[in-house]
Amino acid sequence: MTRSAALYPRDGRRDLTGDDRARYPGAGVLWCRRPDGVPQKAAAAWLIGTASTVMLNAHNFRNRQLETTRPVGHCYFQIGGRNYDFVAESLRLGVAADATRLHITDDWALLRLARPADAPRQPVPGAAPDLSTGDLALPVTLVAPGGHQNYRGDSSLEACTLRRIDPPTEGGIRRARHDCNDGYGGSGSGVFDESGRLVAMQSASLSMNSRHAFDIEFHYGSALLIEGELLDALRQAQREDTTPQAPSQAP
């Protein structure tokens, strides 16, 4: 796959603007240091609920067999042009205590920042998405603050469609299959409905090295809905946070 190739023949991605960042607050980037110490962009991440809570994918730190791939201390969160370290021991993974593998629906993690971020944050959804399991055609926007390796810009936004909601699995969370373009670096991107409400977080796409038409069974993107144990964990983090908060920006 070349750096300029989209996942699908249709590529509607464009760069994020200042207005986009105001509409989708909390959009940040996870940076991690390579073995030689040089920082590199790793994935999207979201400041959500409180000024110290970051939501991102568990696979940034664990592989499918749940083996540690990098320590939290090698990474930091960037938002609004500033860098923030994590409290390494605050890592909460979406996987169950007895899990042996990482799945799409438990591919989430929460981390606490060592100091509150001076940036607008994404509000925790008031309720789980009101979406029925099965096929659908829901217009959404994929917001990728970390961009994609196969896109020219540092960040991107694309109007696309949720095509199917799978039955709930790990943690009572459902997978959403979509036709949004994806690329390496796009993990953790936010999926928003037409009202600007966060409904899902990108996890992974099938056939990342292929460029052909969307196929609901063999060539699609996977996001996990903000519901079940993830939504419970976000609410708990909000209740437990004692840092003085500036108001979040509701959509």
N, C-alpha and C positions, 0 to 999 in steps of 0.2 A: 504494500500500500504506500503510495507516495504521500508526501505531506499535504498535497493539495486535493486529494481524492476524498469525496464524501462517502458516507456509508451507503447512500441510495443515489440513483440518478438525479433525483431532485434535491437541490441544496438551497434551502431558504435562509441560511444563517447570515447574520450581520453582526457588526460590532455592538457591544453594549454602549449606550449613551448615558449622560448624566441623568436624563429623565427616567431611563430604565432603572438605574440604580436607586432612584427615589421611589419608583413604583415597587421595586423588589428589594427592600432593605435587608441588610444582614449578609449580603453576598460577599464571601471572602474566599481566600485561597490557602490551602495547606502547602507549606514548603517544607522539604526535608533535605537533610544533608547527605550527599553521597559518601562513600567510604573515604574519599580524599578530602572531605570537609566542605566541598562546594555545594551551596544550596541549589536545589532545583525544584521547579513547580511540580507538585504531586497530584493534586486533585482539588475539586471544589469543596468548600465547607461553609457552614452557615452560623452566624451569630443569631441565636434564637431564644426568645423568652426572657433572658436576662442579659446583662452586659458582660457576663462571664461564662456563658454556656455556648459551646460550639457543637453542632451536629455534623457528622460526616460518616463515611463508610467504614465499617470494621475492617474491610480488606486492605485498608491503608497500613494496618499493623499485623494482620494475620492472613495466612494463605487458606486455601480450601480445607486443608487438614488441621486448621487452627494452630499451626506453628507460627511463632513470632517471626515476622519478616523484618521489622525495624522497631527500635524502641521509641516510645513517645518523645523522649528527650532529644532525639535527633531532628525533631520537627517543630515548627512554629506556625502560627496563624497570622495571616496578613489581611488587613481590611483598612480602607481609607488611607492607604499609603503608610500605615504603621504596622510594626511587627509585635506580636504578643506571644510570650512563652506559655506553655501548658503546665499545669500541675500534673506531673506524670502519673502519680498514684490515683488520680481522679478518673482514669479511663474506665468507662462502663461500656461493655460490649453487649450487643443484642442477642448473642448466643446463650442458650441455656447452659446451666452448670454441667450437665451430663452430655452436652453435644459433642459430636466427633467430627462434624464437618460444618463449613460455612455455606449458607444458602442465600438466595436473593432476599428472602423475606426476613432474615436476621442479620443482614449486612448493614447494620447501623451501629454507631458508637456515639457516645457523648463524652466531652472533655471540658474541664474547667480551666479558665485562663488564670494565670498567676496574678494578673491585675485586670480590672474591668476595661473593656475596650471603649474608646471614645468614638463611637460610631452608632448610627441607627441600627436597630436589630429587627429581625423578622418576628412577628408575634406568633405565639403558639396557637395553632388552630383551636377554635372553641369546641369543635366536635370533629369526629372522623368524617372523611368524605362520604357524601350521600350518593354512593355509586353502587349499582347492582352488579353482582357477579355475572359474567358472561360477555358477549360481544356488544360493542357500543362504538360510537364515533363522537368522542368528546373533544372539542377544540381546546388545545392547551398551548402553553409557551414553555419551552425548555430554556432555562437561564443557566448559562455555563460561565461562571465568573473566572474559572481557570482556563477557559478556552479548550481547544482540542488540538492534538498534534497535526491533524489533517485539515486544519483551518488556519488561515493566514493571520488572524488577529489574536490578541492576548485574552480576549473574552468573546462570548457570542450569545446570541438570542435567536430562537427560531420558533415560528408558529407551526404546530404539528398536531398530531391527533393520538389520543388514547384509543386503542382498538379492541382491547379485551382486558377484563378483570378476572384473574384466576381465583379459585376458591381459597379461603384463608388457610395458611399453614403455620409456620413457626410464629409463636407469639400472637396468634390471632391476626396476623398481617397478610394482606393480599398483594400479589404481584400484578402490576399493570404493564401490559405489552403495548408498545407505542412505535410510531414510525419517525421519531425525531432522529436527526443525524447525530452521530456520536463519534468519538475518537479517543485515543489515549489522552488522559488528563481530564476527561469529562465526568469521571466518577463523582458522585455527590452533587451533581447539578440539580437544580430545583425545577419541579414540574408544577406550573401554576395554571389555574383555570381562568376563564375570561374575566372574572371579577378581581383577579390578582391574588387569589387565595392559594397558599401552598397546599398541594394535594399529595405530592409524592416526591421521592428523592431517587435520582438515577443510581443504578447499581452497575449494570454491565450490559453489553450488547452481544448477540450471537454473530459469528462470522466477522469479527472485527477487521480481518484482512481482505474481505470481499466487498465489492461494490456492485450490487444488483438490486432489483426491485424488492420492496417490502414483501415479506411472506410471514403470515401469522404463526406458522409452525417452525420455520427454519431461518428467518432473517428478520429479526426485530430487536427492539431495545427493551430492557427490563428495568422497571422502577418499583420501589416498595412504597405502598401507600402510608401516609402519616396517620396511623391508627394502631389499635391494639397496644402491645407492650411499649412500642416506641412513643406513642402519644402519652401513655401513662408515665413513662420516664421523663418526658419533657415537662409534664405538669409537676412531677415530684421535684425536679431540679428548680423549677420556678418557686415552689413552696419553700424549699430549703435554702434558697439564696438569701443572704442577709445584706448584700451590697446595695447601697442606695442606687436606685435606678432612674435614669432619664426615661421619659415615655417612649414606648415602642411605636412604630408607625404601622397602624392597621391599614389593610388594603381598602 
